[in-house]
Amino acid sequence: MVTLVSGGGGWLQVVDLGCCSGVVPAEKMMSRSASALQVLLVFATVFAATQWATSSAMYCNDLTASVHRPHSVSITEFGAVNDGVTLNTKAFKNAIFYLSSFADKGGAELFVPAGRWLTGSFNLISHLTVSLDADAVIIGSQDSSDWPVIDPLPSYGRGRELPGANGTIDGQGELWWNWFHNHTLNYTRPPLLELMYSDRVVISNLTFMNAPFWNIHPVYCSQVLVQHLTILAPISSPNTDGIDPDSSSNVCIEDCYIRNGDDIVVIKSGWDEYGISFAHPSSNISIRNITGQTRNSAGIAFGSEMSGGISDVRAEGLRFINSVHGIRIKTAPGRGGYVKNIYIADVSMDNVSIAIRITGNYGEHPDDNYDKNALPVISNITIKNVVGVNIGTAGMLLGIQGDIFSNICLSNVSLSSKSADPWNCSLVEGFSNSVAPEICEQLRPSPGPGQVCYDGNSYPVPAAQQPYKSGATRLQNPFLKFISLYS
């Protein structure tokens, strides 16, 4: 179990209870750089060892007090300096190595006092709490040599292209953004936080700033709670997605404000043939009470890497302003996989260029080995109770030749569109009711024979999901990477 909590006494705690992280082999097709602040402090309230509810909307409820650690040290005892200039990587590594001896004695706590603590990559261990003073800021080095190259995620095949009261995590992404804009080199910039193969993860009550790439990326995880976050990046920054659950199940995302340069919340599950063969879907996901803006992309998105499948997603209480898209599904021939059983309701938009967009030809592939006949299945998409003002185009719903996107249901949607042609639809079918401006004829005014709009309540009971175990080591050196060891 990995938990990060907002603790008492004016500081934050980071807790790794050591449950279910693992390592995985990856075919080395193209290396990607290690996460600059990857798994960079996940703060929250500690989970009890209780069973999570079977409905994703209930995942946030089973919380208890934080874990007491009988042993504690300060990072200053290992020579760390809080001037924002001195590199403290060695101090963190030495402290973690020392505290590893307490794993079978109730665990240990590492305290980080107030100040600016510059560091490169180091690993966390199981049964460790990292307590951060409210005035402590951990910042990532801008020296690229501090972030070793690692193998790509197995479901992607190659590298993916390219201040609150509780403290701030600053990724100092300017270096990476400049590289992206000024180099033709095909490389991947590091996420601010990445969790892999973790079970029962909580990320809460924290501000994340200036991510080099995606902000929060739980991948191959289950039972994940993300709540009460502020995520900030310049709206011109490239690919600074807010929250990206990827090939993960039983996820709750709620009560967050996000302003960034790419998708605010986006669900993924692997890329083309790699995602198809790895076969880790994203499922049972609840998204509630999200407010944000993005200059370059969407408020809530699915894909375009969705080859492992995405299903059973319920999103409610969404507020998007000053953005390109409100709701978006992105896929393409060669992706395979599916996006199905999606329920989105209670959405408001202001100054959004395209309110609802489903794209069946969303470009690039990891290599030339993908199956061009692997067509995605897009079905059972319900969008209801949507209000938008200052909208450019109401909707673009475009399927794929030979692959009609089916059972798209829109109801009680009112969009104040500036376009003389507010809807553009092709190769889709479904149902609409009380939609203004009047929607395209492909979405009939009543369901066809045997058709029922997805109501967002038919979640299956999640099967017990075991972490992937492997004796091979994935060469990963994230900034604060949680490694939950098997016992």
C-alpha positions, 0 to 999 in steps of 0.5 A: 500500500502506498499512501501520502497524507496531510499530517498534523502539526503542519507537515505532510507525510508520505507513507509506503506500506509496502504492498504491491509494487513490482518490476517488469521487463520491457523490450528496449525499443527506445529508451525514455528518461526517468521520471524527474519527480516520478512518484514525487510524494503522494500525500493523503490519509492512510487506508485501512486494510479493509475491502474497498467498495465495489462501486467506483464512486465509493472508493474514497470512503474507507479511510483511517488515521495515519500510521505510527512509526516507532523510529524517526530521523531527519534528513539533516542528520545525513548532511542535507542542506536546504538552500535550494542549490546543494544537491541532496541526492546522496543524503536521501539515498543514505537516509533511505538505506539506513531506514530500510533496517527498520522495515520489520520493526514497525517501519520508520519516518524520514522528516524533511524540515522547512526549506528548499531541498534540491535532489535528483533520483532516489528510491523509497522503500516499503514501510517508510513514512516521509514527513514534509514540513508545511514550508518544505519544498522538494525540487528536482534538479534541472541537470539531465544527468541526474535522471538516468534513461530507463526502458519504456513501459511494456504497454507502450513499446517505446518512449511516449512523445514527446502553492498550498498550505500543505507544501509544494512539489515543484518539478521545474519543468522549464528545462524539459519544455525547452528541449521539447520545443527546440530539439527534433530528438525523439525522447520522452520527458519524465512525469512528475509522479508515476506509480507502478504496480501499486495497490491501495494508493492515496494522493491527496492535499498537495500542490503539484507545479511545473511538471516536465511531462504528465503530472500524475500517472498511476499505471498498472495500479488498482484501488487508487484515490486522488483527491484535493489536489491543485495542479498547475503548469503554464497553459503553453507547456507541452503535454503537461496532462493533469491526472492520467490513470493508465491500465489501472482499475478501481480509481477515484479522482475527486475535488481537484483544480487543474490548470495546465497545457494538455488534458486535465484528466485522461484515461489510457491503457496502452499503445497499439500492439503493445497495449493489445498484447499487454492487456491491462484495461482501465476500468471502474473509475469515478471522477467527481468535482473537477474544475480546470482549464487547458489551452491545448486539449480537453477537460476529460479525455479517453485515449488516444492510447486505449489499446488495452481497453477502457470501461465502466467510467462515471464522471460527474460535476465537471467545470471547464473554462477557456479550453479547446475541448470539453469532452473528448474520445481519441482513437485510430485504426491500429489501436484495437481495444475499446472505450465502452460504458462511459457515463458523463453528467453534470458538466458546465463549460465556458469559452470552449472551442469544441464541447464534445469530440469523438475522433476516430483518426487520432494519429501516431503509432509507436512503430510500423508493426501495428495491425492496421486492421485492429479497429477500436470498439467505441460504444455505450457512451452517455453524456447528459446534463451539460450546459455550455456558454461561449462554445465554438462548435457543439460537437464533432462525432466522427467514427471510422469507415467500417467501424461505426461508433455505436450507442452514443447517447446525449440528453439534456445538453444545452450549448450556446454555440457560435457556429453556423454548423454546430454539429459534425457527425459521421459513422456514429449511431445512437440516441439524443433527447433535449439537445440544443442546438439540434443535433445531427440525424445520426443520433435518433430521437429514441433508442433503436430496437434493443438499444439502452443508454448506459446509465453509469450504474452497471459496474461489475464486482471487480475481480481480485487483481494480482500484481505482475511479478517478475524477477527482471528489473526495470531500470527505473530511477524516479525522483521518489519512486515507491517500491513495495516489496513482496513479502 
